[in-house]
Amino acid sequence: MKANPTTSSPGVSTLEKKKLGRIAQIIGPVLDVAFPPGKMPNIYSALVVKGRDTAGQPINVTCEVQQLLGNNRVRAVAMSATDGLTRGMEVIDTGAPLSVPVGGATLGRIFNVLGEPVDNLGPVDTRTTSPIHRSAPAFTQLETNLSIFETGIKVVDLLAPYRRGGKIGLFGGAGVGKTVLIMELINNIAKAHGGVSVFGGVGSEVSALLGRMPSAVGYQPTLSTEMGSLQERITSTKEGAITSIQAVYVPADDLTDPAPATTFAHLDATTVLSRGLAAKGIYPAVDPLDSTSTMLQPRIVGEEHYETAQRVTQILQRYKELQDVITILGLDELSEEDRLTVARARKIERFLSQPFFVAEVFTGSPGKYVGLAETIRGYRESYELRNGEQIEEMTLDLCVLTPNRIVYNSEVKEIILPTNSGQIGVLPNHAPIVTAVDLGILRIRLNDQWLTIVLMGGFARIDNNEITVLANEAESGSDIDPQEAQQTLEKAEAILRKAEGKRQIIEANLALRRAKTRVEATNTIW
């Protein structure tokens, strides 16, 4: 520990004057600096550029050496804006790496990478600093005890539990909930565990600016080595545990991208966020099948926890395997056992969701902290459907209406709804969604009987076993005269053949599609 050389004194010592260089090139945040022979700075040394711009305003920019280019030149990355810098300006080699304040005085404060407070709360009352680049702890100092770190988030604690003092990665694309999940973890950990939470962010990739030869997908070839150096420093020793939770952006939701793929090898648990679950309105949108944990072993979590997690995973895996069949053929083509599996899986998806404290202001629902024991007990007592009797007793409240009348309003067992993205089957305990309804046939199951309703577009809302379908037009299949429907179809085909102009063709195609749907509704046998 020592005083920060970048901020200790506004003046320049005699020693520093002997280590002066000059800017040779500026490319955005990257500077090339030329030094006298024998005065080259070390890698990660801090350089300071002081002077005045063309308008006479003072400049104080700190840089970090990243490369030695040869010919007495180094390449450095500026830690702040380079506006006003010009070629030939003097650069001071501080002879030490960037350092930041440490100790109790830093708690509750916000710093930039230079260790300067940016929260408008005044200077930090500490003289103790530490360099940002340090060696990892020795292997003999590491802590090897295995214990669960409870988060209060059901899907995490049950299916991919975190290790106390371990490394956890949150993987997801843009807008699926990584930041909200980290904020909730900070909130829950502060309430349940205490300790100290440190939140850090990183900037953009600068490898290309430094002129490094890219490898796979444009990443630097040293990505794996640099990642390892960072991860080895984030570890638990016998003096204390550091539980690291890292949010990793997944480009284009591709987990095989080199950035997330390189991170996987260093983690004890991975929490993968699914865009599909987020689209269904299930939050947190954690994919229980893609998320993993080295802690989910009977000898660590116990037999009851392990068996419960395995049963949940088996049901969800079978549901995933049936997705293609449901998309192509619909729920009606599944066996009775598979239909019950689908119902169980959808019920489990809802069970694993929960409101967050940090999202209360947006959702209006109070947040909940659910302990691990309560999660296991709640699943086993209320949500584990062994033989499916409960599902068969459940019903849906369906209301189909148009702007002029109510077409159908009754309890049903199941519906198959035409949407813009294909048909979706809805059983009791379906996840809440709001979706656009396409022109097509709504199929309704009443015990062993099926009904059909022709829908001419609209919207549907599913929430808490209540389904409301607001259609532009709707007609019950039993009210359609088959002969009249066939005649209408033939007329629509004739009109389409004679249609001229773009507008007439579009209108004729729409009329033909409506006519075909009405004929299909009369020919459907259930």
N, C-alpha and C positions, 0 to 999 in steps of 0.2 A: 504494500500500500504506500502511496506517496501523493504529493500534491499534483494536481492536474497541470501538466506543462502547457496545455493550450489556453488556460485561463488564469494562470497564477499571477501574471504580471503583464500590463499593457505594453511595457517597454521591451526592448530586444537586448539580451545580454551580449557580452563580448564573444562568448562561445558561439552564440547563435549567429552573430555577424560573420563568423568564419564558415558558416554552413548556408550561405545564401545561394539560391539558384534563380533562374529567370524562366518565365513561361515561354515555351517555344511554339506551342500549338494548343488551340482550344476547340474541342468538338463537343458541344453541349455541356454535360456535366463532367466530361473527361478532359484532363489537362496533361499535356506533355511538358515536363520541366527539365531544363538542362542545368547541371551542376558542374563546378570545377573538378578536374581530375582528383581522385582520392577523397572527395567529399560526398560521395553518393549515399543517400539515406537507405535504411533497411526497409524490407517489405513490411507493411502495416504501420510505418512511421507516420506521424501526423505532420502535415505541412500547413503553414499559415501564409495566406496572401493578404498583405496589408498595403493600403495605398488610397488613392482617390480616383474616381472615375472622371470622365470628361466634363461632367457638370460640377465637379468639385466635392461630391458627396463621398464620405469615408467608406472604404470597403474592408471587410474582414471576413475572409472565406477560409474555412478549414478543409483540408483535403486529406485523403488517406492513400498512401502508396500501394499500388496493386501489382505493378510489373516493373522489372528492370529491362529497358529496351536496348541497352548497349550504347556506345558512343556517349557515355556520361549523361544519359537521359533516363527518366523514369516516367511512368504513366500513373496518374493518380485520379481518384474519383472525388469530386467536390461533395461536401455534406450539406451544401445549401446552394442557392441560385448563383450562377456565374455571370449574371448581368453586370456589365461595367468592366469586366476583366479584359485586358488587352495583352498582346504579345510584348514581351520585354519587361513585364512587371516583376518585381522582386518577390521571391518565395523563400520563406524561412523554414528550415528543417528543425523541428523541435527536438529530434533525437529520441522520442518516446512515442508509444502508441496512444490513440485516443483513450481518455480515461473519463469515468463518470463517478459521481458521488455515490457512496454506499453508507449503510447504517440506518438506524431508526429514524433519522431526520428525513429520509426520503419517502417514508410511508405516506400515502395519500397525496403524493405529488406526481406531476406529469413532466417528463423530460424528453428532449430530443436526443438524437444519437450522440451529440457532443456533451451530454450531461447538463445542458442548460435548461432551467425550468421554463415551461411554456404555459403555465396555468395562472399567471398574473398574481401569484401569491408571494412574490418577493424572493430573495436569494435563499438558498438552502443553508441551514445552520450546521455545516459539517466541513471539516478540512480533509476527511478521509476519502480517498478516491481509489478506484481500481481500474486497470486497463480492460478494454472490452475484448481483447484477444488474450486468452489464457490457456494453459495446458489443462487437459482433462484430469480428473482425480485418478490416483493410482488404483490399479485393479484390487489391491489388498484393502483399500478403503471402502469398497462398494458394499452396500447392504443387500443381502440375499433373501431376507424373509419374504414369504408370500402371504398377502392378506388382501381382502376385497376392499375397494374404496367405494362406499355407497354414495350414489348421486341423487337419489330421490326421483329419478326418471325411470319409469317402469320398463320400457323396452330395453334400455341400456343395462340396468341392474339384472334383469332376468336372462337376457339372451347373449349379451356381450359385456360382461362385468369388467370394470376397470381395476387395475392393480394399484394398490397404494405404493407410491414411489415409482410407478411405471410410466411408460410413454403411450399416449393415446392419439390417434389421428382421426379427425373428422373430415371425411372425403365427400365432395359434392360439387356440382356445377354452380353456375350463377343463379342466385335467387331461390335456393332450396332450403335455407335455414341454418347455415353454418354459424353465422355471427350470433343469431338469436340463441342457438343451443349453447354456445360458449358463454354468453351473458347469463343464461339460466344456470349453468354449472357454477359460475362465479357466485351468483346469488345463493344457490343451495349450499355450496361448500362453506361460504362465510357463515351461514346460519347453523349448519350441522356440525362442522368440523373446526371452525376458527382458522388459525394460521394466517399466512400471508399469501395474497394472490398478486401476481405480477402479470400485466397484460402488455404484450409487445406486438407491434406490426412491422411488416417489411415492405420495402419499396418495389420498384419494377426491376426486371431482369436487365443487368448492365453488361452481361458477358459479350454481346455483340459489339457494344460501344468500345469495349476494351480491345477489340480486334482479335479475340480468341477464335480459333478454328472451330466452327460448330460441328456437332455430331448429330445424333438422332433427333429429328424434329427441331433442330436449331439450338438445342441445349449445349452448354459447354462440355467438352470431353471429361473434365474433372468433376462433373456433378456428383458422382458417387463418392469420391474422396472428400469433397467439401461437405457433403451431407453427413458423412461419417464423423468428421471432425466436430461438427456442430452437435450431433446427437450424443457423442461421448461426453460432452460437457454437461448435458442435461441429464443428470443421473442422481441417484440417492446414495448417500454415504452413511457411515455409522453416526455421524453428527446430526443428520436430519434427512427427511424424505422430500424429494421434489417430484410431484406428480405433474407431468407435462401433458397438456392438451393442445394439439396442433391442428389448426384448420388448414386443410390443403385444397386448393382450387383444382378441380378436375376439368381440363379443357374438353369441351364438347362431350362431357359425361363419359369420357374414355378412360377407364381405370388402367389401361395398358400404356398410357402416356408416360414417358420417362420420369417426369417429376413425381407423380404419385407412386409409380412402380418402384422408384428408388427409395421412397420413404417407407414403404411397407416393411422392408427388411428390418427396420430399427424399432418397430412398434410392438407393444404387448397386447394392444387391442385396437381394432379398427371399427369405426362407426361410419357406415356408408349411407348417405342421404339419397333418397330416390325421388326423381322428378315425377314418376308415376303416382306415388303416394301423395306427394304435394298437390298434384292435379286433382286427386280425389278429395282433398280437404282434410287429410289425416296428418296431424302434427303432434309430435315431431315426426318428420317424414323419414324415419330411420328404416332402412331395408333390413329386416331381421335375418334374411338369408345370406346377404352379402357381408354383413357385419360379423366380425370374428373376435375371439379373445382367447389368449393362452390360459386364462384363469378358469375357463369353463371345464373343469375336471372334477370328478367326484371327490377326490382326496382333498381338494381345495375348497369347493363351494358346498360340499355335502351331497348325499344321495338324493334328497328330496328336491333340492334346487336343480340338480343335473337332470333328473328324470322329467321334471316339469318342463325345462327348457327343451329337452329332446322331443317331447310330445308336441309342443307348440311348433317346433321347427318341422316335424314330419307333416303336420297338417298343412302348414303354409307351403311346404315344398310340393305336396300333392296338388294343392290349389294352383300353384304356378304351372305345373305340368298340364293341368286341364284348361289353362287359359286359351290355348290355340283352338281346342275343340269348342269351347264356349263362343269364341269369336266367329268361327266358321259356321258351326251348326246350331249354336244356341244351347241354352240350359236344358231344353226339353229332350235333347239327344243323350244326356248323361244317364247313367244308371242311378238307382235310388241311393246307393251308398256314396257315389260321387257327388250327388246333389247335396247330401248331408255334409260331406266334407267341405263343399263350397260354402255352405251356410256357417259351418263352424269357423272356417278361415276368416270370413267377413266379420264374424262376431269377435274373433281374436284381434283383427286389425283395429277395430274400434276400442277394444279393451286396452291395447297397447298405446293408444293415443292419450294425451292428457293436456290440460291447459297449463301455460307457463306463467310464472309470476311477472317476468319482464315483458310479457305480451298482454297483460291485463288491460292496459289503456287502449289497445287496438281491438281485442276480441270481446271485451266486456265480461269475460268469464274469469272468476277468481282463480289464481294459480293454486296448484296442489303439489305437496311434497309427499310422495308415496314411498315408504320404506320397503326394503327387499322382502322382509317377512310378510308384510301386508300384501305385497304384489303376488307372492306365491300362494298365500291363503285365499286371496280374492279370486285368482284363476281357478284353483282347485274346487272351491265351494260354489262359485257362481257361473263360471264360464267354461268349465270342462264338461262338454256334452258327450257322454259316453255312448249312448245308444240312439241319440237323435230324437227321443220322444219330445223333448222341449221344442225343437224346431217345428215339428209337425203340428204342435198346438198353437204356434204363433201365427199371426195374420198381419196383413198390410191393409191400411185404410187408403183406398184408391178413390180419387175424385177426378173425373175427366169432364172438362167444361169448355165451352166456347164463349165468345162475347155475348151470345144470345141465350144460352140455355145450359143446363147441366145434363150431360149425356150419360154419365155413369157415376154412381156414388155408393160404394159398398165395401165390405171386407173381402179380401182375396188372399190366396196362398202365395201367388207368385205372378210376376208380369215379365214380358219380354218387350223392351221399349226400343223403337227405331230412333237412332240419333244420327247426327251428322258424321260421327266417327264409327258407325256400325251399330249393330244390335247389342244391347246390354241386358242381361238377366238380373232381375231384382228379387231377392229373397228377404225374409225378415232379418233385421239388424244390418242392412246394407249401410255403407258409409254415406254420410250426408253429401249430396252433390246437387248442383243446379246445371242443367244441360239443355242445349237446343235440341228440339225434336224434328226429325226429318219427315218428309212425306213417306208414309209407310203404314204397316199394320201393327197395332198394339195387341199383343196376345195376353190373355188373362186366364189364370188357372184358378178354378173353384173346386177344391178337392180333386175329383177325377174328371171334371168337365172343363173344357177350354172355350173361351169366348174371343171374338175378334172385334176390334174397332179400327176403322180407317181414319188415320190422322193426316191432315193436310198442313203439316208444319206447326211449330209453336215452341213452347218451353215446358220443362218438367222440373219439379223440385222434390227431392227425396230427403226427408229428415225425420228421425225418430219413428220409423215404421209408418210414416204418413207420406203418401205420394199425391202430388197435385199436378195434373197435366192441363195446361192452358193451350188449347189448339186453335188455330185459325178457323178450321172447319173439322168436324168429326161426324162419323156415321157408323152406327153399329152394323156389323156384318150380317146380323139376322134381319136387318131392315132393308137390305139391298136385294132387289129383284135380279136374279141371275140373267134372265133374258134381256132386261133393260140395260144391265151393265155390259153385256156382250155387244148390244147394238151401239151403245155409246163408244165402246172401244173401236168398232169398225168405222164409225164416223170420224173419230179422232185420227185414225190411220189415213183415211181419205183426205182429211184437211191438211195433214202434214205433207202428203204427196203434192198437194197443190200450193203449198205455202211459198211465198216469194218475199225476199227481203229478210234481213237479220231479225227484226222484231217479230215478224209473223212466224218465222221458224222456231224462235225461242218459245213463243206462246203455244204453238202447236205441239212442241215436244213436251211442255209441261202438262198440257191437256191429255196427251197420250199417256204420260206416266201416271196421272191420276186415274185414268180409265183402267189401265192395267192393274193398278193397286186394288181397285174395287172388284175387278174380276177375280183377282187372286184371293181376296177375302171371301168371296162366295164359293170358290173351289176348295178352300182349305178345310180339311176334315180332321177333327180332333176327337 
